[in-house]
């Protein structure tokens, strides 16, 4: 799975979770709206940052692997 995709999936899940609980304060309709909107934002942010953060981590892991 590409890093960007993985980041997007994780971001969407975290966003939907946050949106759900934030939206619950406004009732069930708010919960659904919150899940969708927060999920979309989370996926976008996660897709962009996942590419950079996870990619860097992989790069460091590969470097340490070659040092052995």
N, CA, C and O atoms as CSV, one atom per row, in Angstrom:
chain,resi,resn,atom,element,x,y,z
A,1,UNK,N,N,0.848,-1.199,0.000
A,1,UNK,CA,C,0.000,0.000,0.000
A,1,UNK,C,C,0.889,1.256,0.000
A,1,UNK,O,O,1.770,1.388,0.849
A,2,UNK,N,N,0.661,2.174,-0.945
A,2,UNK,CA,C,1.477,3.396,-0.969
A,2,UNK,C,C,1.308,4.219,0.310
A,2,UNK,O,O,0.247,4.198,0.934
A,3,UNK,N,N,2.354,4.939,0.691
A,3,UNK,CA,C,2.320,5.706,1.940
A,3,UNK,C,C,1.194,6.733,1.950
A,3,UNK,O,O,0.539,6.932,2.974
A,4,UNK,N,N,0.969,7.384,0.811
A,4,UNK,CA,C,-0.079,8.399,0.733
A,4,UNK,C,C,-1.452,7.806,0.990
A,4,UNK,O,O,-2.275,8.402,1.685
A,5,UNK,N,N,-1.696,6.630,0.427
A,5,UNK,CA,C,-2.985,5.951,0.593
A,5,UNK,C,C,-3.169,5.540,2.054
A,5,UNK,O,O,-4.236,5.720,2.641
A,6,UNK,N,N,-2.091,4.982,2.623
A,6,UNK,CA,C,-2.148,4.547,4.016
A,6,UNK,C,C,-2.432,5.742,4.936
A,6,UNK,O,O,-3.240,5.648,5.861
A,7,UNK,N,N,-1.766,6.845,4.671
A,7,UNK,CA,C,-1.990,8.066,5.445
A,7,UNK,C,C,-3.409,8.570,5.298
A,7,UNK,O,O,-4.013,9.032,6.266
A,8,UNK,N,N,-3.947,8.482,4.080
A,8,UNK,CA,C,-5.310,8.939,3.825
A,8,UNK,C,C,-6.327,8.095,4.574
A,8,UNK,O,O,-7.285,8.619,5.144
A,9,UNK,N,N,-6.111,6.781,4.570
A,9,UNK,CA,C,-7.028,5.871,5.263
A,9,UNK,C,C,-7.000,6.139,6.768
A,9,UNK,O,O,-8.045,6.251,7.409
A,10,UNK,N,N,-5.781,6.240,7.325
A,10,UNK,CA,C,-5.653,6.505,8.754
A,10,UNK,C,C,-6.250,7.860,9.110
A,10,UNK,O,O,-6.932,7.997,10.125
A,11,UNK,N,N,-5.992,8.856,8.273
A,11,UNK,CA,C,-6.536,10.200,8.499
A,11,UNK,C,C,-8.046,10.221,8.450
A,11,UNK,O,O,-8.695,10.888,9.256
A,12,UNK,N,N,-8.610,9.484,7.495
A,12,UNK,CA,C,-10.065,9.427,7.359
A,12,UNK,C,C,-10.698,8.766,8.578
A,12,UNK,O,O,-11.732,9.216,9.070
A,13,UNK,N,N,-10.068,7.696,9.060
A,13,UNK,CA,C,-10.605,6.995,10.228
A,13,UNK,C,C,-10.544,7.884,11.469
A,13,UNK,O,O,-11.501,7.956,12.239
A,14,UNK,N,N,-9.410,8.560,11.653
A,14,UNK,CA,C,-9.278,9.446,12.805
A,14,UNK,C,C,-10.243,10.619,12.692
A,14,UNK,O,O,-10.856,11.025,13.679
A,15,UNK,N,N,-10.374,11.160,11.486
A,15,UNK,CA,C,-11.279,12.285,11.261
A,15,UNK,C,C,-12.730,11.907,11.499
A,15,UNK,O,O,-13.481,12.657,12.122
A,16,UNK,N,N,-13.123,10.738,10.999
A,16,UNK,CA,C,-14.502,10.275,11.174
A,16,UNK,C,C,-14.806,10.051,12.653
A,16,UNK,O,O,-15.895,10.375,13.127
A,17,UNK,N,N,-13.840,9.497,13.373
A,17,UNK,CA,C,-13.985,9.235,14.803
A,17,UNK,C,C,-14.179,10.548,15.558
A,17,UNK,O,O,-15.094,10.683,16.371
A,18,UNK,N,N,-13.301,11.515,15.275
A,18,UNK,CA,C,-13.384,12.830,15.920
A,18,UNK,C,C,-14.702,13.512,15.570
A,18,UNK,O,O,-15.393,14.048,16.436
A,19,UNK,N,N,-15.033,13.480,14.283
A,19,UNK,CA,C,-16.262,14.118,13.814
A,19,UNK,C,C,-17.512,13.502,14.421
A,19,UNK,O,O,-18.480,14.200,14.725
A,20,UNK,N,N,-17.478,12.197,14.592
A,20,UNK,CA,C,-18.630,11.495,15.168
A,20,UNK,C,C,-18.888,11.976,16.591
A,20,UNK,O,O,-20.014,12.332,16.935
A,21,UNK,N,N,-17.845,11.985,17.416
A,21,UNK,CA,C,-18.021,12.362,18.819
A,21,UNK,C,C,-18.296,13.846,18.981
A,21,UNK,O,O,-19.033,14.248,19.881
A,22,UNK,N,N,-17.701,14.671,18.106
A,22,UNK,CA,C,-17.989,16.108,18.149
A,22,UNK,C,C,-19.435,16.325,17.742
A,22,UNK,O,O,-20.155,17.097,18.375
A,23,UNK,N,N,-19.861,15.641,16.680
A,23,UNK,CA,C,-21.215,15.774,16.163
A,23,UNK,C,C,-22.278,15.252,17.111
A,23,UNK,O,O,-23.406,15.745,17.096
A,24,UNK,N,N,-21.950,14.274,17.933
A,24,UNK,CA,C,-22.904,13.699,18.872
A,24,UNK,C,C,-23.455,14.758,19.821
A,24,UNK,O,O,-24.568,14.627,20.329
A,25,UNK,N,N,-22.668,15.808,20.057
A,25,UNK,CA,C,-23.139,16.902,20.912
A,25,UNK,C,C,-24.358,17.562,20.276
A,25,UNK,O,O,-25.223,18.092,20.973
A,26,UNK,N,N,-24.416,17.525,18.945
A,26,UNK,CA,C,-25.538,18.131,18.235
A,26,UNK,C,C,-26.586,17.124,17.824
A,26,UNK,O,O,-27.456,17.443,17.014
A,27,UNK,N,N,-26.532,15.916,18.359
A,27,UNK,CA,C,-27.519,14.895,18.016
A,27,UNK,C,C,-27.044,13.993,16.898
A,27,UNK,O,O,-25.956,14.186,16.356
A,28,UNK,N,N,-27.872,12.992,16.543
A,28,UNK,CA,C,-27.477,11.990,15.546
A,28,UNK,C,C,-27.177,12.564,14.164
A,28,UNK,O,O,-26.275,12.087,13.475
A,29,UNK,N,N,-27.936,13.592,13.753
A,29,UNK,CA,C,-27.700,14.185,12.430
A,29,UNK,C,C,-26.335,14.863,12.415
A,29,UNK,O,O,-25.580,14.752,11.449
A,30,UNK,N,N,-26.034,15.569,13.505
A,30,UNK,CA,C,-24.728,16.221,13.643
A,30,UNK,C,C,-23.597,15.212,13.613
A,30,UNK,O,O,-22.523,15.481,13.075
A,31,UNK,N,N,-23.848,14.038,14.200
A,31,UNK,CA,C,-22.823,12.988,14.227
A,31,UNK,C,C,-22.487,12.527,12.817
A,31,UNK,O,O,-21.316,12.345,12.484
A,32,UNK,N,N,-23.513,12.337,11.983
A,32,UNK,CA,C,-23.293,11.882,10.606
A,32,UNK,C,C,-22.575,12.963,9.796
A,32,UNK,O,O,-21.619,12.679,9.075
A,33,UNK,N,N,-23.048,14.204,9.926
A,33,UNK,CA,C,-22.427,15.320,9.207
A,33,UNK,C,C,-20.968,15.474,9.645
A,33,UNK,O,O,-20.076,15.678,8.822
A,34,UNK,N,N,-20.750,15.372,10.950
A,34,UNK,CA,C,-19.398,15.481,11.491
A,34,UNK,C,C,-18.474,14.399,10.963
A,34,UNK,O,O,-17.324,14.668,10.614
A,35,UNK,N,N,-18.983,13.164,10.905
A,35,UNK,CA,C,-18.174,12.048,10.408
A,35,UNK,C,C,-17.748,12.286,8.968
A,35,UNK,O,O,-16.588,12.075,8.612
A,36,UNK,N,N,-18.690,12.725,8.141
A,36,UNK,CA,C,-18.399,12.922,6.715
A,36,UNK,C,C,-17.405,14.064,6.514
A,36,UNK,O,O,-16.413,13.917,5.800
A,37,UNK,N,N,-17.684,15.218,7.162
A,37,UNK,CA,C,-16.813,16.371,6.944
A,37,UNK,C,C,-15.430,16.174,7.554
A,37,UNK,O,O,-14.423,16.444,6.900
A,38,UNK,N,N,-15.371,15.709,8.798
A,38,UNK,CA,C,-14.087,15.473,9.442
A,38,UNK,C,C,-13.323,14.355,8.720
A,38,UNK,O,O,-12.099,14.411,8.599
A,39,UNK,N,N,-14.041,13.358,8.252
A,39,UNK,CA,C,-13.417,12.249,7.535
A,39,UNK,C,C,-12.758,12.701,6.246
A,39,UNK,O,O,-11.660,12.260,5.906
A,40,UNK,N,N,-13.446,13.593,5.526
A,40,UNK,CA,C,-12.897,14.110,4.266
A,40,UNK,C,C,-11.638,14.931,4.522
A,40,UNK,O,O,-10.642,14.795,3.812
A,41,UNK,N,N,-11.693,15.783,5.541
A,41,UNK,CA,C,-10.532,16.601,5.900
A,41,UNK,C,C,-9.380,15.701,6.347
A,41,UNK,O,O,-8.232,15.897,5.947
A,42,UNK,N,N,-9.704,14.711,7.181
A,42,UNK,CA,C,-8.696,13.775,7.671
A,42,UNK,C,C,-8.021,13.012,6.541
A,42,UNK,O,O,-6.810,12.796,6.561
A,43,UNK,N,N,-8.815,12.605,5.556
A,43,UNK,CA,C,-8.262,11.861,4.425
A,43,UNK,C,C,-7.322,12.730,3.604
A,43,UNK,O,O,-6.265,12.280,3.163
A,44,UNK,N,N,-7.726,13.992,3.406
A,44,UNK,CA,C,-6.893,14.925,2.632
A,44,UNK,C,C,-5.579,15.190,3.344
A,44,UNK,O,O,-4.504,15.050,2.760
A,45,UNK,N,N,-5.675,15.572,4.606
A,45,UNK,CA,C,-4.483,15.868,5.409
A,45,UNK,C,C,-3.609,14.620,5.547
A,45,UNK,O,O,-2.391,14.681,5.382
A,46,UNK,N,N,-4.249,13.494,5.850
A,46,UNK,CA,C,-3.522,12.236,6.010
A,46,UNK,C,C,-2.820,11.799,4.738
A,46,UNK,O,O,-1.713,11.262,4.782
A,47,UNK,N,N,-3.465,12.030,3.610
A,47,UNK,CA,C,-2.874,11.653,2.325
A,47,UNK,C,C,-1.610,12.449,2.041
A,47,UNK,O,O,-0.614,11.911,1.558
A,48,UNK,N,N,-1.668,13.750,2.352
A,48,UNK,CA,C,-0.509,14.611,2.102
A,48,UNK,C,C,0.597,14.334,3.110
A,48,UNK,O,O,1.750,14.112,2.737
A,49,UNK,N,N,0.233,14.349,4.399
A,49,UNK,CA,C,1.251,14.176,5.444
A,49,UNK,C,C,1.748,12.735,5.511
A,49,UNK,O,O,2.920,12.497,5.802
A,50,UNK,N,N,0.868,11.778,5.246
A,50,UNK,CA,C,1.253,10.366,5.262
A,50,UNK,C,C,2.367,10.092,4.276
A,50,UNK,O,O,3.286,9.320,4.548
A,51,UNK,N,N,2.270,10.737,3.126
A,51,UNK,CA,C,3.292,10.592,2.105
A,51,UNK,C,C,4.649,11.032,2.641
A,51,UNK,O,O,5.662,10.369,2.418
A,52,UNK,N,N,4.658,12.154,3.345
A,52,UNK,CA,C,5.917,12.714,3.836
A,52,UNK,C,C,6.398,12.001,5.091
A,52,UNK,O,O,7.549,11.570,5.155
A,53,UNK,N,N,5.522,11.871,6.095
A,53,UNK,CA,C,5.925,11.311,7.391
A,53,UNK,C,C,6.287,9.839,7.278
A,53,UNK,O,O,7.377,9.435,7.682
A,54,UNK,N,N,5.379,9.031,6.730
A,54,UNK,CA,C,5.619,7.592,6.638
A,54,UNK,C,C,6.776,7.333,5.675
A,54,UNK,O,O,7.589,6.437,5.902
A,55,UNK,N,N,6.847,8.116,4.603
A,55,UNK,CA,C,7.939,7.977,3.640
A,55,UNK,C,C,9.295,8.209,4.296
A,55,UNK,O,O,10.250,7.477,4.036
A,56,UNK,N,N,9.375,9.235,5.153
A,56,UNK,CA,C,10.623,9.533,5.864
A,56,UNK,C,C,10.988,8.401,6.808
A,56,UNK,O,O,12.143,7.981,6.871
A,57,UNK,N,N,9.988,7.903,7.548
A,57,UNK,CA,C,10.218,6.819,8.508
A,57,UNK,C,C,10.761,5.602,7.767
A,57,UNK,O,O,11.727,4.984,8.214
A,58,UNK,N,N,10.148,5.255,6.637
A,58,UNK,CA,C,10.599,4.131,5.814
A,58,UNK,C,C,12.041,4.329,5.396
A,58,UNK,O,O,12.857,3.409,5.447
A,59,UNK,N,N,12.336,5.553,4.979
A,59,UNK,CA,C,13.674,5.875,4.494
A,59,UNK,C,C,14.703,5.648,5.597
A,59,UNK,O,O,15.772,5.089,5.347
A,60,UNK,N,N,14.384,6.077,6.808
A,60,UNK,CA,C,15.295,5.884,7.944
A,60,UNK,C,C,15.440,4.398,8.277
A,60,UNK,O,O,16.537,3.927,8.578
A,61,UNK,N,N,14.335,3.672,8.222
A,61,UNK,CA,C,14.378,2.230,8.501
A,61,UNK,C,C,15.282,1.524,7.495
A,61,UNK,O,O,16.055,0.634,7.850
A,62,UNK,N,N,15.170,1.933,6.248
A,62,UNK,CA,C,15.999,1.327,5.206
A,62,UNK,C,C,17.466,1.627,5.442
A,62,UNK,O,O,18.319,0.760,5.253
A,63,UNK,N,N,17.768,2.860,5.857
A,63,UNK,CA,C,19.158,3.244,6.121
A,63,UNK,C,C,19.734,2.404,7.255
A,63,UNK,O,O,20.842,1.878,7.146
A,64,UNK,N,N,18.971,2.280,8.354
A,64,UNK,CA,C,19.468,1.511,9.496
A,64,UNK,C,C,19.602,0.033,9.133
A,64,UNK,O,O,20.455,-0.672,9.672
A,65,UNK,N,N,18.770,-0.419,8.233
A,65,UNK,CA,C,18.832,-1.818,7.798
A,65,UNK,C,C,20.160,-2.089,7.065
A,65,UNK,O,O,20.789,-3.130,7.256
A,66,UNK,N,N,20.564,-1.131,6.228
A,66,UNK,CA,C,21.787,-1.315,5.451
A,66,UNK,C,C,23.043,-1.189,6.310
A,66,UNK,O,O,24.093,-1.724,5.955
A,67,UNK,N,N,22.941,-0.491,7.430
A,67,UNK,CA,C,24.093,-0.337,8.319
A,67,UNK,C,C,24.474,-1.674,8.964
A,67,UNK,O,O,25.639,-1.903,9.287
A,68,UNK,N,N,23.484,-2.552,9.148
A,68,UNK,CA,C,23.756,-3.872,9.717
A,68,UNK,C,C,24.608,-4.656,8.715
A,68,UNK,O,O,24.966,-5.805,8.976
